[in-house]
Amino acid sequence: MDNDQRVPLLEQSFDLRYINPGFQDDCDDTSSGYCSSDYSDTQSLTSNESITSFWSSTSRNKRGNRMTSSDEEQHMKFQTAHALCESMKLIIEMPEMCDLTFLVGPRDVHVYGVRAIMATRSRIFYDLIRKHMSIKNSEEKVQSKKGKSKDTAPAGISWPSSEKLVIPVRKYDAEVFRLLVQFVHCGTVNINEDTVVGLFCGASQFDLRDLQRACLDFLERCVKLGRTEKILRQGHGYNQHSAARKILDKVYSIRSELRQQTFV
């Protein structure tokens, strides 16, 4: 689907649902039809080019793994990605099913996740989780030497408190970070004028290149339609992130190009 066909979707609701192609098989019935093909990997704003093939493979297009004709004659591939997406959304809303808690913003809003999923989706999250696990283990060793007993496990089926990991995240709006965590777990996220800057900052920091491209695509269409007031306000609100400055530069650059085209 080309850009001309997608713009009316933006004009109607100004809310874009991005679905990672790797999760898209059974989500097409709810997708906006967006496909992030306008930006190549070489245009990504991330500077981390040493990412391993393991993490890179999570954002590859599913078309790279087609079966041969002989395989297709002997096998049938069945996927229920939509059900998986919905299940993952439910899991991250249930603290007792998660082993990772982010304390987001100045009010320490709790955002929950699953370590194994977040670590495999992003090398940056992997390193962050390992770092805080190491800190937690060191603290527990110190407490053990002091003769303090370990935390007892709470009732029910929740993770024992000694196995839970808590990571503070100060520079994000709680709702934006919740959407970022949802994208990491489910491969789907709703992008709008209120969230695009924060999501782009998160995608840049945690090397989620497909989400970066989706945010840039949405941003460009907003600017072309003259809808930049909220985006600029959000950009200044995230001024502690270098990625937010790139967003502002992008807005001003597109504006300048449009003015030049008007006077030609």
PyMOL commands that set and color helices and strands:
alter all, ss='L'
color gray80, all
select helices_A, chain A and resi 3-13+21-23+41-43+53-59+62-65+69-74+81-91+95-97+115-121+123-145+161-163+174-186+196-205+209-224+229-237+242-263
alter helices_A, ss='H'
color red, helices_A
select strands_A, chain A and resi 15-19+100-104+109-113+165-169+188-192
alter strands_A, ss='S'
color yellow, strands_A
deselect
rebuild
show_as cartoon
